[in-house]
Amino acid sequence: MSIARKWFSNLFSEPTYIKECNRHPCDTVTYRWDVSPTWSPCSATCGNNGMQHQLFHCIHVAGSRETKVDERFCSDLASPKEERPCNRFPCVTYSWDATDDWGVCNETCGEWGTQTRRMACRKYLGTQTHSLVADSYCTATKSDSESRECNRRACYSLQWITNGDWTSCTQTCGTGATREKVVLCKNITYDDREQVLPPRFCKAQDRPSITEPCKLEPCEGFSWEPTNGWTNCTKPCGELGVEEKVYACVSSRTGNHVSSDLCGDSVIIETRECNRFPCTTYKWERTDKWTPPCRQSCDDDVTVDHQTRETHCVQLYLNGQTEVTDDFFCNHLPRVPEIRECRALVCDEYKWIYDDWTRCNATCQTDGVETRVPVCVRNGEGKQNVTVASHNCDAASRPPTSYRPCFPDNCYRWMNYAII
């Protein structure tokens, strides 16, 4: 088609042609419910709730032809479902009923007390009792006796009990003294009988503590008082020298110096600097400590193969004494590390392996069995398996002994003989 013809064809729509089809009368198609004379099974076999309904199904009507179809085609039509009661008579049941009172409990205390009573099988019509019947009617549900717990209580209990007595005061004079309520360990039985026991029997319980302050006469007091003296300086030179103020224990009543034991250790130490002038020199000194730690056993996860010896900075005094000081004072000096190799460990591994199969024990008349027994072997680094005593291996992981059938060799052979 030329360009001009395409251009003219786009100016007009394509013509549409229509013709008649299926011009004949249609059959009338309808659906309806068809009710059956059959009723559904009753919903209960007895009692007051049994119901059943009349069965029905959906029918497709096309002219004079009717066909049973799925119920969804009649879902728009009212359901002709009709119900009626059925099997409306009392149900027969069997149940265990108690015939006696509860018996005497077999324990007075503890965790095992029980008591029982006899039961009998009774027939029921609906909810009404009817008569006693044979036990076989009820054996599927219970037994001919019933039991329950009784007297489930502790036979005794260990307790801390306080009374009206008090202990002596913690001191004879002064302030701060206290006294404590006397607490006893007692065994209390279920019938409230009490017995005093040694304290160790109640150690699992929290012991109550009831205290109160004591009112006592003032005591002679002792206190640390400073003197005019100072201790010797701790260093002859350097930057760490200190000296302490000398204190004396003094009686508050007489003002005299007394034994330091009367004042205790509660003294406040007063210090001051001393001999703070430069010493001769500093140096790095090796210690006995090597880091990091080497592997000590085959179970360690450490993979270190060498160690470095630690060093610290020491201060040299004029009298030849040395003292460890901060590394800052030695940072200007060379610090040559000392390195050593870690000792290599040879670790053995013990494991179970199977030995060779034993010789077949078969004879010409019977088949035999070959046996393979597990043995314990040691396998070290670069070593072959070496059989060792069984106690070196884990007994729990020992594999079972293996067996397999074997058969005899040919029991017949060729022989030369002469025919006469």
VEXNU-69231 format. One record per residue: x, y, z of N, C-alpha, C, O, CB in turn; residue in three letters. Coordinates in steps of 0.2 Angstrom, whole numbers, plus 2048, in hexadecimal, padded with zeros to 3 digits. Atoms other than C-alpha are relative to their C-alpha. Glycine has a CB too. Layout:
// residues N
XYZXYZXYZXYZXYZALA...
***
This chain:
// residues 420
8047FA8008008008008048068008098078047FB800806MET7FC7FA8018078117FB7FE8048067FA80480A7FE8047FASER8017FB7FA80981F8087FA8047FF7F7805805806805800ILE8067FC8017FB8298017FA7FC8027F57FE8057FF8027F9ALA8058047FE7EF81A8037FF7FF8077FA7FF80A8007F97FCARG8008017F87F48178157FD8078037FA8068088077FF802LYS8027F97FD7F182A8187F88008007F58038048048067FDTRP8088008017DF8298117FC7FB8047F77FD8067FF7FF7F8PHE8038057FC7DB81981A7FF8028077FA80080B8037F97FFSER8007FE7F97DF82182B7FA8058017F8807807806803802ASN8057FB8007D182E8277F97FD8027F58018048008057FALEU8068037FF7C38218288007FA8048067F78047FD7FE7F9PHE8008067FC7BE8138347FF7FA7FC7FB7FB7F77FB801806SER8018078047BE80182E7F97FE8017F67FE8078057FB803GLU8078028007AC7FB82A7FF7FA8048037F68047FD7FF7F9PRO8028067FC7A37EE8367FB7FD7FD7F68007FB7FF802807THR8058048037997E082F7FC7FB8058007F88098037FB7FATYR8048047FB78B7D783A7FB7FC7FD7F87FD7F87FC805805ILE8048048037817C88377FC7FC8057FF7FC80B8037FA7FBLYS8048037FB7737BE8408037F98028067F67FE7F97FF7FEGLU7FE8067FE7777AE84A7FC7FD8067F980180A808800802CYS8038037FA76F7A18577F98038007F6804806803801806ASN8077FD80075D7A88527FB7FA8017F87F97FC7FF8047FAARG8058057FF75379A85A7FE80080780180380B8027F87FEHIS8037FF7F974879886A8057FC8058087F78047F97FD801PRO7FB8037FA75279487B7FB7FC8047F67FE805803806803CYS8038047FB74D7878878008038078058078088037F9801ASP8007FD7F974878D8998047FC8048037F68057F9801802THR7FB8047FC7567888A57FF8038077FF8098088088017FEVAL8027FE7F97517898B88047FB8058057F58037F9800801THR7FD8047FB7587828C87FA8008067F7805807807802803TYR8058017FB74D77B8D78037FB8058077F78037F97FF7FEARG7FE8057FB74F7728E77FB7FA8007F57FB7FF7FF803808TRP8048068007497608E78007FC8078067FA8098027FB7FAASP8008037F97447598F97FF7F97FF7FB7F67FC7FA803804VAL8008078007477478FC7FC7FD8067FC80180B8087FD801SER8038037FA73D73C9088057FD8058027FB80A7FB7FA7FDPRO7FB8037FC74D73691080280680580380C8048067FE7FDTHR7FE7FC7FA75273E9218087FF80180A7F98017FC800806TRP7F98017FF7647419268017FC8077FC7FB80B804807801SER7FF8047F976C7369357FF80580680080B8058077FD800PRO8017FC7FA76873D94680680280380B7FF8037FC7FC806CYS7F97FD7FD77574894E8027FE8078077FF8097FF808800SER7FE8037F977473F95F7FD7F98007F77F87FD7FE805805ALA8038077FF77172D9647FB8008067F77FC8078057FB801THR8047FF7FA76873397480080780380480B8018017FA805CYS8007F97FD76474297F7FB8047FE7F68027FB8078037FFGLY8067FB80175A75297C8028047FA7FF8097F97FF804806ASN7FE7FC80576475996D8007FD7F98028007F4807803802ASN80080380676274D95F7FB8037FB7F68047FC7FE7F9800GLY8047FD80675C75594E8027FC7FA8087FA7F9802807800MET7FF80280775B74F93C7FC8047FB7F78077FD7FE7F87FFGLN8037FC80575675892C7FF7FC7F98027F77F88048067FEHIS80280480774E75291B8058027FB8078087FA7F98027FEGLN7FB7FF80575A75090D7FD8037FA7F78027F88047F97FELEU8027FC80675975B8FD8068017FC80B8017FE7FC806802PHE7FB7FE80476375F8EE7FE8047FA7F88057F98037F97FDHIS8017FB80676476B8DF7FF7FD7FA8037F87F8806805800CYS80280380675B7678CF8018057FA7FF80B7FB7F97FD800ILE7FF7FC80576076E8BE7FA7FE7FB7FA7F97F98078007FCHIS8058018047507708B38018037F98018097F97F9802803VAL8007FD8077527728A07FB7FD7FC7FC7F77F98087FE7FDALA8068028047427708977FD7FA8047FB7FB80A8027FD7F9GLY8028057FC73C75F89C8057FB8038037F68067FB7FB7FBSER7FA8047FD74D7588A28028038068038098078068007FBARG7FE7FE7FA7527598B48067FC8028077F68017FA7FF806GLU7F98037FF7647568BA8028038078018088098058027FBTHR7FD7FE7F976B7568CC8078037FF80B8017FC8017F9805LYS7F97FC8017797638CD8028028077FF80180C7FE8067FCVAL7FD7FE7F978476B8DB7FB8058037F88097FF8078037FEASP8057FC7FD77A7758E88028077FF7FD80B8018017FE808GLU7FF7F98017837858E47FC8037FB7FB80A7FB8078017FEARG8057FD8057777878D57FA8028037F68068007FF7FB7FAPHE8067FF7FD7697888E18018058067FC80680B7FC7FA802CYS7FF7FC7FA7717948EE7FC8068007FB808806808802800SER8047FA8007667A28E97F97FF8027F58038038008047F9ASP8078027FF7567988ED8007FF8088057FC80B7FE7FA7FCLEU8018027F974F7968FF8017F98017FE7F47FD7F9802802ALA7FE8077FE7557869077F97FD8037F68008078067FF805SER8068047FD74677990A8027FC8067FF7F78087FD7FC7FBPRO7FE8047FB7507729197FB8008067F8805808807803803LYS8058017FB74476B9268037FB8058067F68037FA7FD7FDGLU7FD8047FB74A7649377FB7FD8047F5800805805804804GLU8048037FB7427599448047FC80580A7FA8047FB7FA7FCARG7FD8037FA7477529558017F87FF7FC7F57FB7FD801807PRO7FF80780174E7409568047FD8068078018098037FE7F9CYS7FD8047FA75473396380080480680580580A8087FF7FEASN8017FC7FA74D73E9717FE7FB8067F87FB8087FB8057FFARG8018057FA74F73197F80680180580B8028027FE7F97FEPHE7FA7FF7FB75A73198F8067FC7FE8057F67FB7FE7FE807PRO7FA80480176C72B98C8027FC8068017FE80C8068057FECYS7FE8047FB77371D99680780180180B7FF7FC7FE7F87FEVAL7F88007FF78472099E8017FD8077FD7FB80B801808801THR7FE8037FA78E7189AC80580480380A8078008037F97FETYR7FB7FC7FD7987219B98027FD8077FE7FA80A7FE807801SER7FE8027F97A271D9C97FE8058057FF80B804808800800TRP8027FC7FA79A7249D98037FD8068047F78077F8800800ASP7FD8027FA7A17249EA7FB7FD8047F57FF805803806804ALA8048037FC7997189F68028018087FD80080C8007F97FFTHR7FE8007F97A371BA0680380780180580B7FC8057FB802ASP7FC7FA7FE7AB72AA0F8087FF7FF80A7F97FE7FF802807ASP7F88018017BE72DA0D8037FD8068017FE80C8038077FFTRP7FD8037FB7C9722A1780580480480680A8028037F97FDGLY7FB7FD7FC7D6726A248068017FC8087FD7F88027FC806VAL7F97FE8037E672FA1D8057FB8028067FA808802807800CYS7FA8057FE7F5723A1C80680380380B8008058027FC7FAASN7FA7FC7FD801731A227FD8068047F88098028058027FAGLU8027FB7FC80073EA2F8048077FD80180C7FE802800807THR7FC7FA80380D74AA258047FD7FB8047F77FA804803806CYS7FB802805819749A177FD8027F97F88067F88017F9800GLY8027FF807816748A047FC7FB7FD7FB7FB7F78068027FBGLU80380680380E737A027F97FF8037F67F98018047FA801TRP8078027FC7FD738A0C7FB8007FA7FA8047F67FF806805GLY8068018057EE731A027FB7FD8047FC7F980A8027FC7FATHR8068037FD7DD72BA077FB7FE7FA7FB8017F57FC804805GLN8048038057D17209FD7F88008027F78008088037FA7FDTHR8078017FE7BE71D9FC7FE7FB7FA8007FB7F47FB806800ARG8038058057B470F9F37FC8037FB7F88087FC7FC7FA804ARG8057FE8067AB7129E27FC7FB7FD7FE7F57FE8058047FBMET80480580379D7099DA7FD8037F97FD8097F87FA7FF805ALA8027FE8077977099C87F88018007F57FC8028027FB7FBCYS8077FF8007867119C67FD8027F98018057F57FE806805ARG8037FF80677A7129B77FC8068007F88078057FC7FA7FDLYS8047F98007737239B27FB8007F97FE7FE7F4804806800TYR8047FF8067647269A67FF8088007FC80B8047F97FD801LEU8007F98007677389A180480280680A8008077F98037FFGLY7FD7FE7FA76B7419B17FE7FD8068007FE80C7FF808801THR8038037FA7617369BC8047F98018057F57FD7F97FE7FEGLN7FD8077FE7697279C67FB7FB7FF7F57FC800803801807THR8058068017627169C28027FB8057FD7F98098017FE7F9HIS7FF8067FB76B7089CB8087FF7FF80B8017FB7FC7FA7FESER7F980280077C7019CF8017FA7FC7FC7F57FB8027FD807LEU7FF8058057836F59C28077FD80180B8008057FF8037F9VAL7F98037FF7936EA9C08058057FE80480A7FA8007FA7FBALA7FA7FB8017A46F39C18028007F88058057F68057FE804ASP7FD8018077A86ED9AF7FD8067FB8008077F67FE7F97FDSER8037FB80479C6FB9A880480780180480B7FD7F9801802TYR7FC7FA7FE7A87089B08078007FF80B8058007FE803806CYS7F98018007B97019AE8048047FB80A8057FC8027F97FFTHR7FD7FC8057BD70B99F80280780280580B7FF7FC8017F9ALA7FF7F97FE7BC71C9A98048008068098058077FA803800THR7FD7FF7F97C27199BB8017F98038007F47FF7FC804805LYS7FF8067FC7C670C9C87FB7FF8057F78048068077FF803SER8058017FB7BB7059D68028038067FE80380B7FF7F9801ASP7FE7FD7FB7C47109E28038077FE8068087F98057FD805SER7FD7F98017C97239E380480280680380180B7FA8057FFGLU7FC7FE7FB7D772B9EC8028087FF80180A7FA8077FC800SER7FE7F98007DD73D9F18058018058067FD8097F9804801ARG7FA7FE7FB7EB7469FA7FD8028067F78048078048057FDGLU8027FE7FA7EA748A0C80680180580C7FE8037FB7FB804CYS7FB7FF7FB7F574FA1A8078027FC80C8007FF8017FA805ASN7FA7FE804802756A0D80380680380180C8017FE8017F8ARG7FD7FA7FC80B761A198077FE8028087F88037FC802806ARG7F98017FE81D762A1F8007FD8077FC7FF80C804806801ALA8008037F9820756A2E80480480580280480B8047F97FFCYS7FD7FB7FB82C763A368038067FC8048057F58057FC804TYR7FD7FB803834773A3280680380580480480B7FB8067FESER7FA7FD7FC84577BA387FF8077FF80080A7FA8077FD7FELEU8017F980084378DA3D80480480580680180A7F8802800GLN7FD7FC7FB84C79BA457FA8048047F68078018058067FDTRP8057FD7FC8417A1A548038048058088028087FC7FA804ILE7FE7FB7FB8447B0A5F7FC8008067F67FE8068008077FDTHR8037FF7FA8407B2A7180180680380480B8008027FA805ASN7FF7F97FD8407C0A7E8078018028088078057FB800806GLY7F97FF7FD8537BEA838048047FB8038047F58037F9801ASP7FB7FC8048617C9A7D8077FE8028087FC8077FF808801TRP7F98027FF8737C6A7B80480680480080B8058047FF7F9THR7FD7FA7FD8807D1A848028057FB8038047F58077FD804SER7FE7FB8058857E1A7D8077FF7FD80B7FC800800807804CYS7FA8028038947E1A7180680480380C8028027FF8037F9THR7FB7FD7FC89E7EDA7D7FD8028077F78028088038067FCGLN8027FE7F989E7F2A8F7FF8078027FC8098078057FD805THR8017F87FF89E805A8D8008037FA8028007F5806802805CYS8007FC80689D813A817FA7FF7FC7F57FC7FE8067FE7FCGLY805800805892815A728017FB7FA8077F97F97FF8077FDTHR80080580688E80AA637FF7F98028007F47FD8078017FDGLY8018077FE88B7FAA6D7F97FE7FE7F58027FF8027FF808ALA80780380287D7EFA687FF7F98038047F68057FF7FF7F8THR8018077FE8757DFA6E7FA7FD7FB7F78017F77FD800807ARG80480380586B7D2A647FB7FB8037FC7F88098057FC7FBGLU8058057FD85B7C8A678037F97FF8057F77FA7F98017FCLYS7FE80780085E7B6A6B7FC7FC7FB7F67FC7FC8007FD807VAL80380380585A7ABA5C8027F88018077F78028018027F9VAL7FE8077FF858798A5E7FD7FC7FA7F87FE7F77FC7FD806LEU80280580685778AA517FB7FB8037FD7F78088067FD7FDCYS8058047FD847780A547FD7FB7FB7FD7FD7F57FB804804LYS80480480583F771A4C7F98008027F77FE8088037F8801ASN8077FF7FF82C774A4B7FD7FA7FC7FD7FA7F67FD8077FFILE803806803822764A477F98027FE7F78087FF7FF7FA805THR8077FE803811764A3E7FB8018057F68058047FE7FA7FBTYR8057FF7FB808763A4E80280580680080580B7FE7F9804ASP7FE7FA7FC811773A558047FE80680580280B7FA803802ASP7FC8027FB81D769A608078037FE8098037F98017F9802ARG7FA7FC80182E773A628067FC8048057FA809800807802GLU7FA8027FD84076DA658068047FE8078057F88017F87FEGLN7FA7FB801850778A678057FB7FD8077F6800802803806VAL7FA80380385E772A5B80680480080680A8007FE7FD7F9LEU7FA7FC801870777A587FF8057FA7FB8037F58067FC7FFPRO8017FB806871786A4C8027FD7F97FF8007F4804806801PRO7FE80280787977CA3E7FA7FD7FD7FA7FC7F68067FB801ARG806803803868774A3B7FC8057FC7F88037F87FC7FC805PHE8047FA803861785A368048047FB8028097F97FC804805CYS7FC7FC80486F78BA2C7FE8017F98008067F58077FD7FFLYS8037FF806865789A1C7FB8068007F98087FA7FD7FA7FDALA8057FB800859796A228038078028098078047FB7FF806GLN7FD7F97FF85C7A9A237FF8018087F980280A7FD8057FCASP8007FE7F98607ADA357FE80780280180B7FF8067FE804ARG8027F97FF8567BCA3B80580380580880080A7F9800803PRO7FC7FC7FB8607CAA447FC8068027FB80A7FE8078027FCSER8037FA7FD8587D6A508058038058067FF80A7F97FD803ILE7FB7FD7FC8647E2A587FD8078027F880A8008068017FCTHR8027F97FD8627F2A6380680380380A7FF8057FA7FF805GLU7FA7FD7FD86F7FEA698008008087FA7FF80B8008087FEPRO8008007F98757FDA7B80280780380580B8008067FB802CYS7FF7F97FD87580CA878057FE8068037FC80B7FA803803LYS7FB8017FC88680BA9080380680380380C8008057FB7FDLEU7FC7FB7FE891816A9A8068027FC8087FD7F88037FF808GLU7FA7FE80489F820A918067FC8028077FB808801808800PRO7FA8047FF8AF817A8F8068057FF80580B7FD8017FA7FBCYS7FA7FC8018C181EA908028007F88027FA7F58067FD804GLU7FF7FF8078C5824A7E8078007FE80B8028027FD8057FDGLY7F98008028D5821A747FF8037F97FB8017F58037F9800PHE8007FD8078D982BA648078017FE80C8028027FC806800SER7F97FE8038E882EA588018078007FC80B7FE8017FC7F9TRP7FE7F88008F083FA5B8078017FC80B7FD7FD800802807GLU7F97FF8038FE846A508058038048048068097FF8057FAPRO7FA7FE7FC90F849A578048057FB8028067F68057FA802THR7FC7FC80491D854A508057FD7FC8088007F8804805805ASN7FB804804927846A487FD7FE7FA7F77FD7F98027FA804GLY80280380692783FA378057FA7FF80A7F98028028057FATRP7FC80680292D82EA308068027FB8068077F87FC7FB7FDTHR7FA7FF80493D82CA267FD8007F87F87FD7F78057FB800ASN80280080793B830A138017FA7FD8057F67FE8048067FCCYS800807804937821A088058007FB8077FA7F97F97FF7FETHR7FB8008059438269FB80680580180480B8047FD8027F9LYS7FB7FB7FF95482F9FB8008057FB80380A7FC8077FC800PRO8007FC8069518379EA7FA7FE7FC7F77F97FD8078017FDCYS8058018059468389DB7F98038017F98098047FE7F8800GLY8077FD80093383C9DA7FB7FD8047F57FF8047FE8017F9GLU8058047FD92B82F9E58018018087FD7FD80B8007F97FELEU7FF8007F99318339F77FB8038047F8809802807804801GLY8057FD7FB924836A058027FE8078067F98087F97FD7FEVAL8008027F9924836A187FA8018037F6805801806804803GLU8068007FD916834A2480180380780680380A7FD7F9801GLU8007FD7FA91183DA337FF7FB8067FC7F68057F9805801LYS8018057FA913834A447FB8028047FA807807807800804VAL8067FF7FB903831A4E8027FC8068057F78067FA7FE7FCTYR7FF8047FA90282BA607F97FF8037F4803802804804805ALA8078017FD8F3823A6980080380780480280B7FF7F8800CYS8017FC7FA8ED82EA777F97FF8037F47FE8008008087FEVAL8068017FC8E182BA857FC8078017FF80C8028017FD807SER8047F98008D2838A857FF8028087FE8078097FA7FF7FDSER8017FF7F98D1836A988078038038068088077FE7FA804ARG7FA7FD7FD8E4839A9D8048047FB8088087FE8047FA802THR7FB7FC8058EC840A8D8067FD7FF80B8007FC801807802GLY7F98048018FA833A8E8007FC7FA7FB7FA7F88017FC806ASN7FF805806901829A807FF7F98038027F78088078017FDHIS8018077FE8FB817A818017FB7FA8037FE7F57F87FF802VAL7FE8058058FD807A777FB8017FA7F58037FA7FE7F9803SER8047FF8068F8809A657FB7FB7FE7F67FC7FA8058007FASER8068058018ED7F9A667FA8038027F48018008027FA804ASP8077FD7FD8E0804A707FD8047FB7F78057FB802803806LEU8037FC8058DE80FA617FE7FD7F97FB7FF7F58058067FECYS8018048068DD802A538048037FA8098067FB7F88007FFGLY7FD7FE8068E1805A417FD8077FD7FF8097F78007FB7FBASP8047FB8038D5814A3E80480780180180C8037F9801803SER7FC7FA8008E3821A3C8018037F98027FF7F48077FF803VAL7FF7FD8078E482EA2E8078027FF80A8068037FB806800ILE7F97FF8028F582EA268018067FD7FE8087F78037FA7FCILE7FE7FA8038FC83FA228077FF7FD80C7FD801800806805GLU7FA80180490A83FA158028067FD7FE80B7FC8007FA7FBTHR7FE7FB80491584BA0D8067FE7FC80A7F97FD802806805ARG7FA80280592384B9FF8068018048078068087FF8047FAGLU7F97FF7FD935849A038057FE7FB8047F97F78017FC807CYS7FA8028059468479FA7FE8007F98007FC7F58027F9802ASN8027FF80793E84D9EA8058037FC8058097FA7F98037FFARG7FB7FE80494E84F9E08027FA7FB8027F57FD806803804PHE7FE8058059558469D08057FB80380A7FD8078028037FAPRO7FB8057FF95E8359D38047FF7FA8048037F57FC7F9801CYS7FB80180596C82F9C87FD7FE7F97FF8027F48057FB802THR8028028079648269BA7FA7FB8007F87F98068067FC7FCTHR80580580195681A9B38027FB7FB8077FC7F77F98037FETYR7FF80580595780A9A97FA7FB8007F67FA8048077FC802LYS80580580194D7FC9A28027FA8038087F88027FE7FF7F8TRP7FE8067FD94D7EC9AC7FB7FA7FE7F57FB7FE800801808GLU8048058029477DB9A77FD7FD8068007FC80B8057FA7FCARG8048037FB93A7D29B18007F87FF8037F67FA7F9802801THR8008078019377BF9B37F97FE7FC7F87F87FB8007FD807ASP8068018039267C19AA8018007F88048047F57FB805802LYS7FF8008089257BB9977F88007FE7F47FC8018037F97FETRP8067FF8039167BF98C8007FF7F98058007F67FC806802THR8068037FD90B7B99858017F98028067F68007FA8007FBPRO7FE8067FE9097A898D8007FB7FA7FC7FB7F67FA7FE805PRO80080680590E7989837FB7FB8017F77FB8068077FD800CYS8058067FF9037899808037FB8058087F98047FF7FD7F9ARG7FE8047FA90477F9907FD7F87FF8007F48017FD802806GLN8038068018F977098A7FD7FF7F97FC8047F67FB7FE805SER8038018078F276897A7F98038007F68047FA8007F97FECYS8077FE8018E176E97F7FF8088007FA80B7FF7FC7FE807ASP8007F88018E678197F7FF8027F98017FF7F4807803803ASP8027FE8068E078B9718068057FE8058097F97FA8047FFASP7FB7FB8018F07969728057FE7FA8067F87F9805801806VAL7FC8028068FA79796280780480080A8057FA7FC8027F9THR7FA7FC8009097A29688067FB7FF8067F6802800803807VAL7FA80480191A79C96280680380380B8008038017FF7F9ASP7FA7FD7FD9257A896B7FE8058067F88078058058047FBHIS8027FC7FA9257B397B80580680080B8067FE8007FD806GLN7FC7FB7FF92C7C497F8018028087FC80280B7FE8077FCTHR7FF7FF7F99347C89907FE80780280080C7FE8077FF802ARG8027F97FE92C7D799980680480380A8018077FA800804GLU7FB7FB7FC9377E699F7FC8058037F68078018058027FBTHR8037FA7FD9337F49AB80680580180B8048027FC7FE806HIS7FB7FA7FE93B8059AF8028008077FD80080B7FD8077FDCYS7FE7FF7F99458069BF8058068018088087FC8047F9802VAL7FC7FA7FE94D8159C88067FD8048057FA8097FB805804GLN7FA8027FC95F8139CE80280680580280B8038067FF7FBLEU7FF7FC7FA96381B9DF80880180180C7FC7FE7FD7FF806TYR7F97FF7FF9748229E58037FA8048097F8803801806803LEU7FD8067FC9768139F17FF7F97FD8007F48007FC800807ASN8008068049738069E37F97FD8007F87F87FD8057FB803GLY8078038009618029E77FC8027FA7FE8077F77FC803807GLN8047FF8069548019D97F98008027F77FD8078027FB7FBTHR8088007FE9418049D97FD8017F97FF8057F57FF806804GLU8048008069358019CB7FC8078007F98098057FB7FA800VAL8037FA80192E8119C47FC8007FA7FC7FB7F6805806801THR8048008069238179B68048007FA80A8027FA7FC807800ASP7FD8018069288129A48028077FD8078077F97FD7FC7FBASP7FF7F98039288259A080780280080A8057FC7FB805803PHE7F97FD7FE9398289A88057FC7FC80B7FE7FB8027FF807PHE7FB80480494181A99C7FF8017F98027FD7F58007F9803CYS80280080793981E98C8058037FB8058017F57F98047FFASN7FB7FE8049488279868067FB7FF80B7FD7FB803807803HIS7FA8058009538189887FE7FA7FB7F87F97FA8017FD807LEU80280680595480997B7FD7FA8047FF7F980A8067FE7FCPRO8038067FC9497FA9808007FA7FB7FC7F97F77F8802802ARG7FF8068049507EA9787FC7FA8027FD7F88088077FF800VAL8048067FD9437DC9798047FA8008087F97FC7FA7FF7FCPRO7FD8068009487CB97E7FB7FA7FE7F57FA8018037FE807GLU80580480393F7BD9748037F98018087F78007FF8017F9ILE7FE80780093F7AA9777FA7FC7FD7F47FE7FD8017FE807ARG80580480393679C96E7FC7FC8057FF7FA80B8037FB7FBGLU8058047FC9277929768027F97FF8047F77F97F98017FFCYS7FF80780092A78097A7FA7FC7FC7F47FD7FD8017FC807ARG80480480492277596C7FD7FA8048017F68078037FE7FAALA8038067FD9157689737FF7FB7FB7FC7FC7F57F9803803LEU80280680491375796C7FA7FD8037FA7FA8088067FB7FFVAL8068037FE90175296E7FE7FA7FD7FE7F97F77FA8067FFCYS8028078038FB74096D7F88008007F58038048037FB805ASP8078018008EA73C9687FE7F88008017F47FD7FD8037F9GLU8028077FF8E172C96E7FA7FF7FD7F58037FD8007FE807TYR8068028048D47249637FF7F97FF8037F58007FF8047FALYS8018078018CB7149608007FF7F87FD8027F47F87FE802TRP8008028078CE70B94F7FF7F88018007F58068078017FCILE8018078008C96F994A8077FC7FE80A7FF7FA7FB7FF7FATYR7FB8058018D66EB94A7FE7FC7FA7F97FD7F78027FC806ASP8018048058D86DF93C7FB7FA8027FA7F98078067FC7FDASP8048057FF8CB6D19398037FA8038097F88007FC7FF7FATRP7FD8067FE8CE6C19437FF7FB7FB7FC7FB7F67FD7FE807THR8008068058D16B093A7F97FD8017F67FD8068057FB802ARG8078038008C06A89358017F98048057F58047FE7FE7F9CYS8018067FC8BB69A9427FC7FB7FD7F97F78017FE802807ASN8048058038B16909358037FA8008097F97FF7FD8037F9ALA7FE8078018B267D9347FD7FE7F97F88017F77FF7FC806THR8038038058AD6729267F97FE8017F57FE7FC8037F97FECYS8078017FE89D66F92F7FB8068017F58068007FF7FB806GLN8047FA7FF8986809348038077FE8098077FC7FF801808THR7FD7FA80289A69292F80380480680180280C7FA8057FDASP7FD7FD7FB8A469E9397FF8088017FB80A7FD8077FF800GLY8017F97FF8A66B093F80780380080B8008047FC802806VAL7FA7FD7FF8B46BC93D7FF8078047F980A8048038037F9GLU8017FA7FC8B66CA94A8068057FF80B8047FE8017FD808THR7FB7FB8008BE6DB94A7FF8058067F98078077FF8057F9ARG8017FC7F98C16E495B8038077FF8098077FC8047FB805VAL7FD7F97FF8C46F795E8068008058057FD80A7FB805802PRO7FA7FF7FC8D56FB96580180780180080B7FD8067FC7FEVAL7FF7F97FF8DB70B96D8088017FD80C7FD7FF800801808CYS7F97FF8038EA7139648028078017FD80C8038007FF7F8VAL7FD7F97FF8F57239678038027F98067FF7F6805800805ARG7FE7FD8068F872E9588038078027FF80C8027FA8017FBASN7FD7FA7FF90473C95C8028047FA8018017F48077FF804GLY7FE7FC80590B74A9518067FC7FC80B7FB7FF802807802GLU7FB8048059157419428017F98028067F6800806804801GLY7FF8077FE91273094A7FB7FC7FD7F67FE7FB8007FF808LYS8058058039097209447FC7FE8067FE7FF80C8047FA7FDGLN8058037FB8FB71894E8047FB8048077F68017FA7FD7FDASN7FD8047FC90270F95D7FA7FD8057F7801808806803804VAL8058027FC8F77039668028008088077FF80A7FE7F87FFTHR7FF7FF7F98F57079797FA7FD8047F67FA801801808802VAL8058037FC8EB7029887F98037FF7F98097FD802800807ALA8077FD8028D87049867FE8068057FA80A8037FB7FB801SER8027FA7FC8D77109958028077FE7FF80C8018037FF807HIS7FE7F98038DF71E98B7FB8037FC7FB8097FB8077FF7FCASN8057FE8048D071F9807FA8018047F97FE8097FF7FB7FACYS8067FF7FD8BF7259847FB7FA8007FA7F87FA7FC8067FDASP8048068008B57169897F98017FD7F67FD7FA7FF7FD807ALA8077FE8028A471F9858008007F87FB7FE7F57FE806802ALA8007FF8088A97219728037F97FD8047F97F78058067FESER7FD8068038B070F9707FB7FD7FC7F57FC7FE8027FB806ARG8058038058A87079607FF7F98028037F68068028017F9PRO8018077FE8A06F69628047FB7FC8077FD7F67F87FF7FEPRO7FC8058038A96E695D7FC7FE7F97F67FD7FA8017FA804THR8038028078A56E194A8017F97FF8067F68018038047FASER8008078028A06D09447FE7FF7F97FA8037F77FC7FC805TYR80280180789E6C99338017F87FF8057F58028048047FBARG80080780189A6B792D8067FE7FC8088027F77F97FD7FDPRO7FB8038048A76AC9257FF7F97FF7FB7F6803807801803CYS8018078028A769B91C8067FC7FF80B7FF7FE7FB8017FAPHE7FA8058008B268C91C8038007F97FF8017F47FF7F9802PRO7FD8018068BF68A90E7FD7F97FD7FA7F5800807800800ASP8028078038BC67B9028027FA8048097FA8048028007F8ASN7FE8067FB8BC66B90D8017FA7FB8037F57FE7FB7FF805CYS7FF8068048BE6608FE8068017FB8078077F97FA7FE7FBTYR7FB8008058CD65C8F38017FA7FC7FE7F57FD807801804ARG7FF8068048D36518E58057FB80380A7FD8058028027F9TRP7FC8057FE8DB6408E98017FB7FA7FD7FA7F77FE7FD806MET7FE8068058E46338DE7FE7FA8028007F88088078017FEASN8018077FE8DE6228DF8007FC7F97FF7FE7F47F87FF803TYR8008058068DF6128D37FA7FC8007F77FA8058077FC801ALA8068058018D16088CC8037F97FE8077F87FA7FC8037FAILE7FE8078018D45F58CD7FB7FD7FC7FC7F77FB8017FD807ILE
***
